[in-house]
Amino acid sequence: MIADIRQHLEAAPFEPFTIVTSSGTRYGVPSADHAGLNPRGTRVVVWFDDDASVTIAGLHIAAIEKGMPASGGNGEQGA
């Protein structure tokens, strides 16, 4: 999944996407500046507009969805 995240971040033009974790939590990535990978490629950091962030281990990424979650994507649980 980390390779897929890298591809989404490097896509031109960039398309917003959502990272879904194994617990069902959703994190929206509205621009390439809102996420990054650690140097070893094992974790993803997602930054939010309120200066908060979350670090997600690659093993906990269950899916990547196109577009942003309907409720903003700052860590909401899936339906």
C-alpha positions as CSV (number, residue, x, y, z in Angstrom):
1,M,0.0,0.0,0.0
2,I,2.9,2.4,0.6
3,A,3.8,2.2,-3.1
4,D,0.3,3.1,-4.0
5,I,0.4,6.1,-1.6
6,R,3.6,7.2,-3.3
7,Q,2.0,7.0,-6.7
8,H,-1.0,9.0,-5.6
9,L,1.3,11.7,-4.1
10,E,3.4,11.9,-7.2
11,A,0.5,11.9,-9.7
12,A,0.2,14.9,-12.0
13,P,-2.3,16.3,-11.9
14,F,-2.9,15.4,-8.2
15,E,-6.2,13.9,-7.3
16,P,-7.4,14.0,-3.7
17,F,-7.7,10.6,-2.0
18,T,-8.6,9.0,1.3
19,I,-6.5,6.6,3.3
20,V,-8.6,3.9,5.1
21,T,-7.0,2.1,8.0
22,S,-7.7,-1.4,9.2
23,S,-9.9,0.1,12.0
24,G,-12.1,1.8,9.4
25,T,-10.8,5.3,10.2
26,R,-10.6,7.6,7.1
27,Y,-8.0,10.3,6.5
28,G,-8.4,12.6,3.6
29,V,-5.4,13.9,1.6
30,P,-6.6,17.0,-0.3
31,S,-3.2,17.9,-1.8
32,A,0.3,16.3,-2.0
33,D,1.4,18.8,0.6
34,H,-0.9,17.1,3.2
35,A,0.9,13.8,3.3
36,G,4.4,12.3,3.2
37,L,6.3,9.1,3.6
38,N,9.1,8.4,6.1
39,P,12.5,7.7,4.6
40,R,12.2,4.0,5.1
41,G,8.8,3.9,3.4
42,T,7.1,2.2,6.3
43,R,4.8,5.0,7.6
44,V,2.6,7.8,6.1
45,V,2.1,11.1,7.9
46,V,-1.1,13.0,7.1
47,W,-1.2,16.7,8.1
48,F,-4.5,18.5,8.6
49,D,-5.4,22.2,8.1
50,D,-5.6,22.7,11.8
51,D,-1.9,21.8,12.2
52,A,-2.7,18.3,13.6
53,S,-1.2,15.2,12.1
54,V,-1.4,11.5,12.2
55,T,1.2,8.8,11.5
56,I,-0.1,5.6,10.0
57,A,2.0,2.4,9.8
58,G,1.9,0.9,6.3
59,L,0.6,-2.4,7.7
60,H,-2.6,-0.6,9.0
61,I,-3.5,0.9,5.6
62,A,-6.4,-1.2,4.4
63,A,-7.5,0.8,1.3
64,I,-7.0,3.9,-0.7
65,E,-10.2,5.6,-2.1
66,K,-10.4,8.3,-4.7
67,G,-11.8,11.6,-3.4
68,M,-12.3,13.0,0.1
69,P,-14.5,11.6,2.8
70,A,-17.9,13.4,3.0
71,S,-17.2,14.6,6.5
72,G,-13.8,16.1,6.0
73,G,-11.4,13.2,6.7
74,N,-9.8,14.2,9.9
75,G,-10.0,10.7,11.3
76,E,-13.7,9.8,11.1
77,Q,-14.7,6.2,11.4
78,G,-16.1,4.4,8.3
79,A,-19.8,3.7,8.0
